[in-house]
Amino acid sequence: MQVLLDRFRDGFFAAFLARHRSPDEVPDGETYRAPTLFMSDLRISPARAAELKDKFKEITDALNDEQAEDPGGVPVNLLIGWYVPAEE
């Protein structure tokens, strides 16, 4: 797990440094190159948690269904996670 997280962190940081310029400098059609990271720490209802988990599964299923690589595509590194802390 540590190697996986370290590898993603290192790649994300390198992409962040490489793209560290104003939005006006990003060519049209290449906004997908901007690295994106989101983290949240909140309390939500069990129903809302189940809804978000379903959306998470929908995204991961869509990615798994499209395993064929596009020869003319761009390489993408993606890390998505979900967890509910263990009850104390």
Gaussian input, Z-matrix of N, CA and C with variables (Angstrom, degrees):
# hf/3-21g

backbone

0 1
 N
 C     1     B1
 C     2     B2     1     A1
 N     3     B3     2     A2     1     D1
 C     4     B4     3     A3     2     D2
 C     5     B5     4     A4     3     D3
 N     6     B6     5     A5     4     D4
 C     7     B7     6     A6     5     D5
 C     8     B8     7     A7     6     D6
 N     9     B9     8     A8     7     D7
 C    10    B10     9     A9     8     D8
 C    11    B11    10    A10     9     D9
 N    12    B12    11    A11    10    D10
 C    13    B13    12    A12    11    D11
 C    14    B14    13    A13    12    D12
 N    15    B15    14    A14    13    D13
 C    16    B16    15    A15    14    D14
 C    17    B17    16    A16    15    D15
 N    18    B18    17    A17    16    D16
 C    19    B19    18    A18    17    D17
 C    20    B20    19    A19    18    D18
 N    21    B21    20    A20    19    D19
 C    22    B22    21    A21    20    D20
 C    23    B23    22    A22    21    D21
 N    24    B24    23    A23    22    D22
 C    25    B25    24    A24    23    D23
 C    26    B26    25    A25    24    D24
 N    27    B27    26    A26    25    D25
 C    28    B28    27    A27    26    D26
 C    29    B29    28    A28    27    D27
 N    30    B30    29    A29    28    D28
 C    31    B31    30    A30    29    D29
 C    32    B32    31    A31    30    D30
 N    33    B33    32    A32    31    D31
 C    34    B34    33    A33    32    D32
 C    35    B35    34    A34    33    D33
 N    36    B36    35    A35    34    D34
 C    37    B37    36    A36    35    D35
 C    38    B38    37    A37    36    D36
 N    39    B39    38    A38    37    D37
 C    40    B40    39    A39    38    D38
 C    41    B41    40    A40    39    D39
 N    42    B42    41    A41    40    D40
 C    43    B43    42    A42    41    D41
 C    44    B44    43    A43    42    D42
 N    45    B45    44    A44    43    D43
 C    46    B46    45    A45    44    D44
 C    47    B47    46    A46    45    D45
 N    48    B48    47    A47    46    D46
 C    49    B49    48    A48    47    D47
 C    50    B50    49    A49    48    D48
 N    51    B51    50    A50    49    D49
 C    52    B52    51    A51    50    D50
 C    53    B53    52    A52    51    D51
 N    54    B54    53    A53    52    D52
 C    55    B55    54    A54    53    D53
 C    56    B56    55    A55    54    D54
 N    57    B57    56    A56    55    D55
 C    58    B58    57    A57    56    D56
 C    59    B59    58    A58    57    D57
 N    60    B60    59    A59    58    D58
 C    61    B61    60    A60    59    D59
 C    62    B62    61    A61    60    D60
 N    63    B63    62    A62    61    D61
 C    64    B64    63    A63    62    D62
 C    65    B65    64    A64    63    D63
 N    66    B66    65    A65    64    D64
 C    67    B67    66    A66    65    D65
 C    68    B68    67    A67    66    D66
 N    69    B69    68    A68    67    D67
 C    70    B70    69    A69    68    D68
 C    71    B71    70    A70    69    D69
 N    72    B72    71    A71    70    D70
 C    73    B73    72    A72    71    D71
 C    74    B74    73    A73    72    D72
 N    75    B75    74    A74    73    D73
 C    76    B76    75    A75    74    D74
 C    77    B77    76    A76    75    D75
 N    78    B78    77    A77    76    D76
 C    79    B79    78    A78    77    D77
 C    80    B80    79    A79    78    D78
 N    81    B81    80    A80    79    D79
 C    82    B82    81    A81    80    D80
 C    83    B83    82    A82    81    D81
 N    84    B84    83    A83    82    D82
 C    85    B85    84    A84    83    D83
 C    86    B86    85    A85    84    D84
 N    87    B87    86    A86    85    D85
 C    88    B88    87    A87    86    D86
 C    89    B89    88    A88    87    D87
 N    90    B90    89    A89    88    D88
 C    91    B91    90    A90    89    D89
 C    92    B92    91    A91    90    D90
 N    93    B93    92    A92    91    D91
 C    94    B94    93    A93    92    D92
 C    95    B95    94    A94    93    D93
 N    96    B96    95    A95    94    D94
 C    97    B97    96    A96    95    D95
 C    98    B98    97    A97    96    D96
 N    99    B99    98    A98    97    D97
 C   100   B100    99    A99    98    D98
 C   101   B101   100   A100    99    D99
 N   102   B102   101   A101   100   D100
 C   103   B103   102   A102   101   D101
 C   104   B104   103   A103   102   D102
 N   105   B105   104   A104   103   D103
 C   106   B106   105   A105   104   D104
 C   107   B107   106   A106   105   D105
 N   108   B108   107   A107   106   D106
 C   109   B109   108   A108   107   D107
 C   110   B110   109   A109   108   D108
 N   111   B111   110   A110   109   D109
 C   112   B112   111   A111   110   D110
 C   113   B113   112   A112   111   D111
 N   114   B114   113   A113   112   D112
 C   115   B115   114   A114   113   D113
 C   116   B116   115   A115   114   D114
 N   117   B117   116   A116   115   D115
 C   118   B118   117   A117   116   D116
 C   119   B119   118   A118   117   D117
 N   120   B120   119   A119   118   D118
 C   121   B121   120   A120   119   D119
 C   122   B122   121   A121   120   D120
 N   123   B123   122   A122   121   D121
 C   124   B124   123   A123   122   D122
 C   125   B125   124   A124   123   D123
 N   126   B126   125   A125   124   D124
 C   127   B127   126   A126   125   D125
 C   128   B128   127   A127   126   D126
 N   129   B129   128   A128   127   D127
 C   130   B130   129   A129   128   D128
 C   131   B131   130   A130   129   D129
 N   132   B132   131   A131   130   D130
 C   133   B133   132   A132   131   D131
 C   134   B134   133   A133   132   D132
 N   135   B135   134   A134   133   D133
 C   136   B136   135   A135   134   D134
 C   137   B137   136   A136   135   D135
 N   138   B138   137   A137   136   D136
 C   139   B139   138   A138   137   D137
 C   140   B140   139   A139   138   D138
 N   141   B141   140   A140   139   D139
 C   142   B142   141   A141   140   D140
 C   143   B143   142   A142   141   D141
 N   144   B144   143   A143   142   D142
 C   145   B145   144   A144   143   D143
 C   146   B146   145   A145   144   D144
 N   147   B147   146   A146   145   D145
 C   148   B148   147   A147   146   D146
 C   149   B149   148   A148   147   D147
 N   150   B150   149   A149   148   D148
 C   151   B151   150   A150   149   D149
 C   152   B152   151   A151   150   D150
 N   153   B153   152   A152   151   D151
 C   154   B154   153   A153   152   D152
 C   155   B155   154   A154   153   D153
 N   156   B156   155   A155   154   D154
 C   157   B157   156   A156   155   D155
 C   158   B158   157   A157   156   D156
 N   159   B159   158   A158   157   D157
 C   160   B160   159   A159   158   D158
 C   161   B161   160   A160   159   D159
 N   162   B162   161   A161   160   D160
 C   163   B163   162   A162   161   D161
 C   164   B164   163   A163   162   D162
 N   165   B165   164   A164   163   D163
 C   166   B166   165   A165   164   D164
 C   167   B167   166   A166   165   D165
 N   168   B168   167   A167   166   D166
 C   169   B169   168   A168   167   D167
 C   170   B170   169   A169   168   D168
 N   171   B171   170   A170   169   D169
 C   172   B172   171   A171   170   D170
 C   173   B173   172   A172   171   D171
 N   174   B174   173   A173   172   D172
 C   175   B175   174   A174   173   D173
 C   176   B176   175   A175   174   D174
 N   177   B177   176   A176   175   D175
 C   178   B178   177   A177   176   D176
 C   179   B179   178   A178   177   D177
 N   180   B180   179   A179   178   D178
 C   181   B181   180   A180   179   D179
 C   182   B182   181   A181   180   D180
 N   183   B183   182   A182   181   D181
 C   184   B184   183   A183   182   D182
 C   185   B185   184   A184   183   D183
 N   186   B186   185   A185   184   D184
 C   187   B187   186   A186   185   D185
 C   188   B188   187   A187   186   D186
 N   189   B189   188   A188   187   D187
 C   190   B190   189   A189   188   D188
 C   191   B191   190   A190   189   D189
 N   192   B192   191   A191   190   D190
 C   193   B193   192   A192   191   D191
 C   194   B194   193   A193   192   D192
 N   195   B195   194   A194   193   D193
 C   196   B196   195   A195   194   D194
 C   197   B197   196   A196   195   D195
 N   198   B198   197   A197   196   D196
 C   199   B199   198   A198   197   D197
 C   200   B200   199   A199   198   D198
 N   201   B201   200   A200   199   D199
 C   202   B202   201   A201   200   D200
 C   203   B203   202   A202   201   D201
 N   204   B204   203   A203   202   D202
 C   205   B205   204   A204   203   D203
 C   206   B206   205   A205   204   D204
 N   207   B207   206   A206   205   D205
 C   208   B208   207   A207   206   D206
 C   209   B209   208   A208   207   D207
 N   210   B210   209   A209   208   D208
 C   211   B211   210   A210   209   D209
 C   212   B212   211   A211   210   D210
 N   213   B213   212   A212   211   D211
 C   214   B214   213   A213   212   D212
 C   215   B215   214   A214   213   D213
 N   216   B216   215   A215   214   D214
 C   217   B217   216   A216   215   D215
 C   218   B218   217   A217   216   D216
 N   219   B219   218   A218   217   D217
 C   220   B220   219   A219   218   D218
 C   221   B221   220   A220   219   D219
 N   222   B222   221   A221   220   D220
 C   223   B223   222   A222   221   D221
 C   224   B224   223   A223   222   D222
 N   225   B225   224   A224   223   D223
 C   226   B226   225   A225   224   D224
 C   227   B227   226   A226   225   D225
 N   228   B228   227   A227   226   D226
 C   229   B229   228   A228   227   D227
 C   230   B230   229   A229   228   D228
 N   231   B231   230   A230   229   D229
 C   232   B232   231   A231   230   D230
 C   233   B233   232   A232   231   D231
 N   234   B234   233   A233   232   D232
 C   235   B235   234   A234   233   D233
 C   236   B236   235   A235   234   D234
 N   237   B237   236   A236   235   D235
 C   238   B238   237   A237   236   D236
 C   239   B239   238   A238   237   D237
 N   240   B240   239   A239   238   D238
 C   241   B241   240   A240   239   D239
 C   242   B242   241   A241   240   D240
 N   243   B243   242   A242   241   D241
 C   244   B244   243   A243   242   D242
 C   245   B245   244   A244   243   D243
 N   246   B246   245   A245   244   D244
 C   247   B247   246   A246   245   D245
 C   248   B248   247   A247   246   D246
 N   249   B249   248   A248   247   D247
 C   250   B250   249   A249   248   D248
 C   251   B251   250   A250   249   D249
 N   252   B252   251   A251   250   D250
 C   253   B253   252   A252   251   D251
 C   254   B254   253   A253   252   D252
 N   255   B255   254   A254   253   D253
 C   256   B256   255   A255   254   D254
 C   257   B257   256   A256   255   D255
 N   258   B258   257   A257   256   D256
 C   259   B259   258   A258   257   D257
 C   260   B260   259   A259   258   D258
 N   261   B261   260   A260   259   D259
 C   262   B262   261   A261   260   D260
 C   263   B263   262   A262   261   D261

   B1=1.4330
   B2=1.5316
   B3=1.3236
   B4=1.4641
   B5=1.5267
   B6=1.3236
   B7=1.4620
   B8=1.5312
   B9=1.3171
   B10=1.4551
   B11=1.5283
   B12=1.3195
   B13=1.4615
   B14=1.5315
   B15=1.3318
   B16=1.4683
   B17=1.5278
   B18=1.3129
   B19=1.4628
   B20=1.5207
   B21=1.3262
   B22=1.4563
   B23=1.5273
   B24=1.3234
   B25=1.4741
   B26=1.5170
   B27=1.3246
   B28=1.4606
   B29=1.5307
   B30=1.3270
   B31=1.4585
   B32=1.5220
   B33=1.3273
   B34=1.4689
   B35=1.5192
   B36=1.3305
   B37=1.4588
   B38=1.5276
   B39=1.3259
   B40=1.4648
   B41=1.5276
   B42=1.3280
   B43=1.4668
   B44=1.5230
   B45=1.3297
   B46=1.4633
   B47=1.5217
   B48=1.3177
   B49=1.4677
   B50=1.5284
   B51=1.3271
   B52=1.4615
   B53=1.5257
   B54=1.3099
   B55=1.4627
   B56=1.5227
   B57=1.3212
   B58=1.4603
   B59=1.5315
   B60=1.3015
   B61=1.4508
   B62=1.5199
   B63=1.2951
   B64=1.4576
   B65=1.5271
   B66=1.3397
   B67=1.4686
   B68=1.5247
   B69=1.3386
   B70=1.4629
   B71=1.5332
   B72=1.3295
   B73=1.4662
   B74=1.5258
   B75=1.3229
   B76=1.4661
   B77=1.5248
   B78=1.3230
   B79=1.4643
   B80=1.5302
   B81=1.3380
   B82=1.4617
   B83=1.5239
   B84=1.2896
   B85=1.4534
   B86=1.5185
   B87=1.3234
   B88=1.4660
   B89=1.5259
   B90=1.3095
   B91=1.4598
   B92=1.5268
   B93=1.3316
   B94=1.4600
   B95=1.5277
   B96=1.3127
   B97=1.4589
   B98=1.5317
   B99=1.3187
   B100=1.4633
   B101=1.5225
   B102=1.3381
   B103=1.4670
   B104=1.5272
   B105=1.3056
   B106=1.4578
   B107=1.5177
   B108=1.3098
   B109=1.4623
   B110=1.5184
   B111=1.3134
   B112=1.4553
   B113=1.5180
   B114=1.3108
   B115=1.4673
   B116=1.5144
   B117=1.3070
   B118=1.4568
   B119=1.5193
   B120=1.2991
   B121=1.4655
   B122=1.5243
   B123=1.3301
   B124=1.4549
   B125=1.5209
   B126=1.3123
   B127=1.4635
   B128=1.5185
   B129=1.3214
   B130=1.4603
   B131=1.5266
   B132=1.3031
   B133=1.4634
   B134=1.5284
   B135=1.3309
   B136=1.4679
   B137=1.5298
   B138=1.3292
   B139=1.4680
   B140=1.5315
   B141=1.3233
   B142=1.4666
   B143=1.5272
   B144=1.3360
   B145=1.4650
   B146=1.5288
   B147=1.3231
   B148=1.4645
   B149=1.5315
   B150=1.3414
   B151=1.4590
   B152=1.5283
   B153=1.3311
   B154=1.4601
   B155=1.5212
   B156=1.3193
   B157=1.4684
   B158=1.5237
   B159=1.3415
   B160=1.4640
   B161=1.5293
   B162=1.3306
   B163=1.4648
   B164=1.5232
   B165=1.3245
   B166=1.4621
   B167=1.5240
   B168=1.3228
   B169=1.4607
   B170=1.5238
   B171=1.3238
   B172=1.4609
   B173=1.5316
   B174=1.3172
   B175=1.4691
   B176=1.5246
   B177=1.3310
   B178=1.4647
   B179=1.5269
   B180=1.3415
   B181=1.4704
   B182=1.5236
   B183=1.3384
   B184=1.4654
   B185=1.5259
   B186=1.3153
   B187=1.4633
   B188=1.5235
   B189=1.3230
   B190=1.4628
   B191=1.5187
   B192=1.3307
   B193=1.4680
   B194=1.5210
   B195=1.2951
   B196=1.4649
   B197=1.5288
   B198=1.3230
   B199=1.4592
   B200=1.5238
   B201=1.3303
   B202=1.4680
   B203=1.5189
   B204=1.3113
   B205=1.4620
   B206=1.5140
   B207=1.3108
   B208=1.4540
   B209=1.5274
   B210=1.3283
   B211=1.4638
   B212=1.5258
   B213=1.3166
   B214=1.4563
   B215=1.5145
   B216=1.3306
   B217=1.4599
   B218=1.5188
   B219=1.3263
   B220=1.4644
   B221=1.5256
   B222=1.3362
   B223=1.4587
   B224=1.5276
   B225=1.3122
   B226=1.4565
   B227=1.5219
   B228=1.3195
   B229=1.4605
   B230=1.5136
   B231=1.3217
   B232=1.4497
   B233=1.5238
   B234=1.3064
   B235=1.4673
   B236=1.5167
   B237=1.3232
   B238=1.4545
   B239=1.5249
   B240=1.2976
   B241=1.4544
   B242=1.5188
   B243=1.2945
   B244=1.4612
   B245=1.5135
   B246=1.3080
   B247=1.4577
   B248=1.5185
   B249=1.2955
   B250=1.4557
   B251=1.5179
   B252=1.3419
   B253=1.4569
   B254=1.5250
   B255=1.3149
   B256=1.4601
   B257=1.5234
   B258=1.3068
   B259=1.4680
   B260=1.5256
   B261=1.3266
   B262=1.4710
   B263=1.4984
   A1=110.09
   A2=116.30
   A3=120.47
   A4=111.11
   A5=116.84
   A6=120.94
   A7=109.99
   A8=116.57
   A9=121.33
   A10=111.00
   A11=116.67
   A12=120.97
   A13=111.48
   A14=116.75
   A15=120.09
   A16=110.87
   A17=116.38
   A18=120.65
   A19=110.46
   A20=116.72
   A21=119.33
   A22=110.79
   A23=116.64
   A24=120.72
   A25=110.83
   A26=116.97
   A27=121.06
   A28=111.54
   A29=116.48
   A30=120.53
   A31=112.04
   A32=116.02
   A33=120.24
   A34=110.23
   A35=116.26
   A36=120.05
   A37=111.33
   A38=117.14
   A39=120.60
   A40=110.65
   A41=117.11
   A42=120.66
   A43=110.57
   A44=116.36
   A45=121.05
   A46=110.79
   A47=116.40
   A48=119.92
   A49=111.67
   A50=116.54
   A51=120.39
   A52=111.54
   A53=117.64
   A54=121.80
   A55=112.10
   A56=117.66
   A57=121.31
   A58=110.02
   A59=115.09
   A60=121.71
   A61=107.93
   A62=116.92
   A63=120.02
   A64=110.18
   A65=116.59
   A66=119.79
   A67=112.79
   A68=117.83
   A69=121.16
   A70=112.28
   A71=116.82
   A72=120.81
   A73=112.75
   A74=117.68
   A75=120.99
   A76=108.24
   A77=117.79
   A78=120.14
   A79=111.72
   A80=116.39
   A81=120.49
   A82=108.83
   A83=116.13
   A84=120.39
   A85=113.94
   A86=118.89
   A87=121.05
   A88=112.45
   A89=117.72
   A90=120.05
   A91=111.74
   A92=117.53
   A93=121.11
   A94=111.71
   A95=117.84
   A96=121.52
   A97=113.16
   A98=118.04
   A99=120.73
   A100=109.82
   A101=118.21
   A102=120.15
   A103=110.19
   A104=116.10
   A105=122.34
   A106=109.31
   A107=115.63
   A108=120.81
   A109=108.47
   A110=116.78
   A111=121.88
   A112=108.78
   A113=115.43
   A114=120.58
   A115=107.70
   A116=115.82
   A117=120.46
   A118=109.07
   A119=115.60
   A120=122.23
   A121=106.30
   A122=116.89
   A123=120.30
   A124=111.19
   A125=114.71
   A126=121.14
   A127=108.16
   A128=115.78
   A129=120.78
   A130=108.30
   A131=115.96
   A132=120.46
   A133=109.58
   A134=116.66
   A135=119.17
   A136=111.85
   A137=117.48
   A138=120.22
   A139=110.41
   A140=117.10
   A141=121.06
   A142=110.47
   A143=116.72
   A144=120.74
   A145=110.39
   A146=117.15
   A147=120.90
   A148=110.50
   A149=116.93
   A150=121.50
   A151=111.23
   A152=116.57
   A153=120.56
   A154=111.38
   A155=117.05
   A156=120.75
   A157=110.06
   A158=117.02
   A159=120.65
   A160=111.11
   A161=117.34
   A162=121.00
   A163=110.31
   A164=116.11
   A165=121.51
   A166=109.93
   A167=116.61
   A168=121.36
   A169=110.61
   A170=117.10
   A171=121.17
   A172=110.81
   A173=116.25
   A174=120.51
   A175=110.68
   A176=117.23
   A177=119.22
   A178=111.37
   A179=117.90
   A180=120.18
   A181=110.86
   A182=116.73
   A183=120.39
   A184=110.46
   A185=117.40
   A186=120.60
   A187=111.12
   A188=117.50
   A189=120.82
   A190=111.76
   A191=118.31
   A192=122.08
   A193=112.00
   A194=117.08
   A195=121.02
   A196=110.42
   A197=115.90
   A198=120.74
   A199=112.78
   A200=117.62
   A201=119.39
   A202=108.90
   A203=115.41
   A204=119.60
   A205=110.71
   A206=115.48
   A207=122.81
   A208=107.85
   A209=118.43
   A210=120.50
   A211=112.92
   A212=117.72
   A213=120.89
   A214=112.98
   A215=116.42
   A216=120.91
   A217=113.15
   A218=114.77
   A219=121.65
   A220=108.47
   A221=117.71
   A222=119.28
   A223=109.83
   A224=116.69
   A225=122.59
   A226=108.72
   A227=116.08
   A228=121.58
   A229=107.18
   A230=116.45
   A231=122.20
   A232=109.56
   A233=115.70
   A234=121.48
   A235=106.82
   A236=116.11
   A237=121.31
   A238=107.14
   A239=116.72
   A240=119.29
   A241=112.33
   A242=114.60
   A243=121.52
   A244=107.72
   A245=117.81
   A246=120.02
   A247=110.34
   A248=114.98
   A249=123.54
   A250=105.03
   A251=117.96
   A252=119.52
   A253=112.37
   A254=115.33
   A255=120.28
   A256=109.75
   A257=115.15
   A258=120.48
   A259=108.98
   A260=115.95
   A261=118.90
   A262=110.85
   D1=-41.50
   D2=-178.65
   D3=-62.26
   D4=-41.95
   D5=179.70
   D6=-63.26
   D7=-42.64
   D8=178.97
   D9=-60.00
   D10=-48.24
   D11=-179.10
   D12=-67.34
   D13=-40.01
   D14=178.21
   D15=-63.15
   D16=-43.06
   D17=-178.93
   D18=-62.92
   D19=-44.63
   D20=178.93
   D21=-65.13
   D22=-44.24
   D23=179.70
   D24=-57.98
   D25=-47.76
   D26=-178.19
   D27=-62.37
   D28=-43.90
   D29=179.14
   D30=-67.30
   D31=-40.37
   D32=179.04
   D33=-63.14
   D34=-45.69
   D35=-178.17
   D36=-64.24
   D37=-40.07
   D38=177.50
   D39=-62.88
   D40=-43.04
   D41=178.21
   D42=-65.68
   D43=-37.82
   D44=178.47
   D45=-62.37
   D46=-46.47
   D47=179.24
   D48=-65.27
   D49=-38.36
   D50=-179.32
   D51=-68.65
   D52=-30.67
   D53=-176.86
   D54=-101.18
   D55=9.71
   D56=-176.64
   D57=-73.51
   D58=80.26
   D59=177.09
   D60=-149.10
   D61=169.67
   D62=-175.65
   D63=-69.69
   D64=153.00
   D65=178.71
   D66=-56.41
   D67=-27.19
   D68=179.02
   D69=-67.71
   D70=-21.32
   D71=-178.35
   D72=-87.36
   D73=-10.99
   D74=-179.57
   D75=-81.05
   D76=121.13
   D77=-179.35
   D78=-60.68
   D79=145.93
   D80=175.23
   D81=-55.42
   D82=141.18
   D83=179.29
   D84=84.35
   D85=-1.27
   D86=179.58
   D87=-121.50
   D88=19.33
   D89=179.37
   D90=-65.27
   D91=-20.58
   D92=177.23
   D93=-63.86
   D94=-17.95
   D95=-178.39
   D96=-75.03
   D97=-17.97
   D98=-179.05
   D99=-69.35
   D100=121.08
   D101=179.61
   D102=-64.23
   D103=143.96
   D104=-177.93
   D105=-130.70
   D106=135.88
   D107=179.44
   D108=-141.03
   D109=138.02
   D110=-179.97
   D111=-140.51
   D112=136.92
   D113=173.27
   D114=-139.34
   D115=143.00
   D116=-179.26
   D117=-136.41
   D118=145.38
   D119=177.48
   D120=-137.97
   D121=93.96
   D122=-175.46
   D123=-145.46
   D124=169.06
   D125=176.26
   D126=-108.20
   D127=127.54
   D128=178.11
   D129=-133.28
   D130=165.02
   D131=-179.49
   D132=-67.87
   D133=155.04
   D134=175.79
   D135=-57.42
   D136=-34.89
   D137=179.23
   D138=-65.59
   D139=-42.83
   D140=178.56
   D141=-66.70
   D142=-38.54
   D143=177.04
   D144=-61.76
   D145=-42.05
   D146=178.61
   D147=-64.50
   D148=-39.68
   D149=178.03
   D150=-62.58
   D151=-45.34
   D152=178.67
   D153=-65.91
   D154=-38.84
   D155=178.12
   D156=-62.03
   D157=-39.74
   D158=177.44
   D159=-63.58
   D160=-40.78
   D161=177.93
   D162=-65.63
   D163=-39.16
   D164=176.80
   D165=-59.65
   D166=-46.06
   D167=179.57
   D168=-64.22
   D169=-38.49
   D170=178.28
   D171=-60.10
   D172=-43.25
   D173=179.22
   D174=-65.75
   D175=-47.82
   D176=-178.59
   D177=-66.21
   D178=-36.03
   D179=176.19
   D180=-63.60
   D181=-41.64
   D182=179.52
   D183=-62.76
   D184=-40.09
   D185=178.74
   D186=-68.20
   D187=-38.54
   D188=179.41
   D189=-70.13
   D190=-29.85
   D191=179.57
   D192=-73.50
   D193=-19.24
   D194=-175.62
   D195=-113.02
   D196=53.73
   D197=-176.39
   D198=-75.27
   D199=-21.30
   D200=-179.86
   D201=-65.11
   D202=125.03
   D203=-178.71
   D204=-81.62
   D205=147.23
   D206=177.06
   D207=-90.04
   D208=114.42
   D209=-178.71
   D210=-57.09
   D211=-29.10
   D212=179.54
   D213=-96.13
   D214=6.82
   D215=-176.30
   D216=-81.71
   D217=-179.57
   D218=176.98
   D219=-106.04
   D220=146.32
   D221=177.00
   D222=-70.01
   D223=140.42
   D224=-179.28
   D225=-132.26
   D226=135.66
   D227=173.15
   D228=-113.30
   D229=128.38
   D230=-173.31
   D231=-133.79
   D232=130.51
   D233=175.59
   D234=-128.54
   D235=119.03
   D236=178.48
   D237=-126.09
   D238=135.08
   D239=179.72
   D240=-136.79
   D241=159.83
   D242=178.02
   D243=-152.77
   D244=133.53
   D245=170.27
   D246=-159.98
   D247=153.55
   D248=172.50
   D249=-113.79
   D250=122.41
   D251=-178.59
   D252=-55.92
   D253=146.48
   D254=178.19
   D255=-63.22
   D256=143.61
   D257=177.44
   D258=-67.45
   D259=139.82
   D260=178.49
   D261=-87.82

